[in-house]
Amino acid sequence: MSKVWQVWSAAIAVPERLTPSAWAEKYRVLPRGQSPRPGRWRNEVSPYLRWLMDVCVAPGVVALVVMKAAQIGVSEAMRNVLGYIAHVAPEPCGLALPTLPKGRRIVMNRIIPMLVHTEPLKALLTATSRDVQAEEILLLNGWRLHLMWSGSASAMASDPMRLAVCDEVDKFEQWVGREADPVSLVAKRLRAYGDRGLLIEVSTPTTALGKINQDYDSASVKLAYYVPCPACGKWQRLVWPQVKWEKPGGDLTSKQLAAHVTRTGAVWYECIHCQARIRDDQKTAMVRAGQWRAEGGGQVTDAWGQQHDSAETVTAWPPGTRIGVQLSALYCLWERWATMVGEFLRAQGDMAKLYDFFTETLGVPWEQVIQKIPKTAFAAKVVRATLDEGIVPAWAARLLATVDTQHDHFVIVLRAWGPEMRSQRVWHGKVQSFKELDELLFKHPWRIDRESEHVMSPSLVGIDTGGTRLEGESESRTSEVYRWAMLRRAVVRPIKGAMRGRAGLFIWPGRGFVDVGRPRKLGQRRDQVSDQLRIWWIDTHHFADEMADLIAAGKDDPSQERWLLNKRQDDEYEKQLSAVHKVPTRKGLKVTELWTPIHPGSKIDYWDAEVYQIALAYMAQIHSLPPQAEFEKQRKAQRAGPTKKKATYTEV
Ligand SMILES: [Zn+2]
């Protein structure tokens, strides 16, 4: 047979009706050196992947979100689906990966070898389709695979596709500005195929706020892999708390315990129904008998409204079904439970390792909250408060104001500060205009408790100039703030929050100045022009940490309370102050702890303003005030002096 004829017959041959998993078993060979388990693809090696491949061609499904442990074969299974479509129903597909280099590596080490080592696909290959530099792979039967990476909008937005796999979406780069996120751009390209288009998202999770967990959470059907107990036969999904291990007597450290467990293998899975001890060597049979079922243990509904115990008996799903699945390494047949317990025990006390264990081994988002201030803490402070709103406590040394700038209003907190970083909220609220802002900050006489002849006004004002939170706003808002701050620069500090400190500093001046007014004269240096304004950066996380400590002080002994409220109970304020928690966040190889809104997008303007208060207190040298008794003595001497001042407040 001539080469041309071979190619021709391969291209026109009508492939038999196979499911993707059966196709994989029949044709897929994993090349040595490119797979940890080379050789023919066998579904019994990873039984949980069989249905996961087959559901990709089930009618009605428009999205499949797979939140999974690392290295359990899911990405390979999705490549099987691509190979199946290339052979059986050659409609255009897409593969999106986090970065260009990563994309090239996958194409070179996984995609091209798959095509070369799969008989019916090999026959369809041409010299150009082996080009790993190309942005698409084209086979002789017309099948096209678009290769995309998340760092480039242009690489994501063009031709229509029938099915797209977005692999490792939690590592996708998010674009700033108006651009939609990469996954939505891929989804747009599936629209031409309507209900036949399928978006597949696969990833090891990061935090609860990561893309994969958010999309898994919003799936219309959530499924888990259920297995029957070898003792009682009852169905259950495998969960980490049911994994138990022998704890020998004596005071073993977790590392010694890890060594003991790994050596003896004394680990078992306790059936959640009958408490039977299921051993590692019973796992294979149990997992092979497993089925995908509704996550909560209920039933799933098919396109005709019929109920099914197992998702695997559903042949057609209701139109527009978005399926979310979660898969941990507890099911993995080449990973022993004892190894996982060893890993878990060795990770104790090491946050980066624990993070890896939860996300990469259990395939669940890292949700360990390090710190959170409960809403009740604020309610308790209001109950203990002794002063009404608007009254400055007699012990106060200064009044400080912080302003969070929003596009059509300002959110303000006024706080009185005294020795030992003690502070009390005097006023909080919103104003609409710069004029009202001036009235409130500079004209209003803030009365001091029990000293009717004295009033106070803010000696320092920190105003947020906008930035990330004002994304999409016109530049003019920021300029307006600068102009306002410029005319009041004796007391006003424009500030910007930063994610981390710089060179060990928590507050540092911005590089250069902001031009507010006149252009420079010839030969004049920037810093010689008086119409320029210094901006101050502050390390938001550092001051958020300090605020949490100050809020917590005196929890058990109210006389030690350092961060106080007034008598005004305001649900909105309390809600915003408790809407932020501190969670570990991974960036590259580093795990850092960051204060993040508990629900993405929730309003935290008061939280911002209160964090700025702490930074401003340092700028106002509150931390270097003498102790309260000494401070009172000094103030008394000052007031008794010949230049007794009355009702001093700054006029602008
Ligand atoms: Zn049982």
Boltz pocket constraint, residues with backbone or C-beta under 6 A from the ligand:
constraints:
  - pocket:
      binder: B
      contacts: [[A, 229], [A, 230], [A, 231], [A, 232], [A, 233], [A, 234], [A, 271], [A, 272], [A, 273], [A, 274], [A, 275], [A, 276]]
      max_distance: 6.0
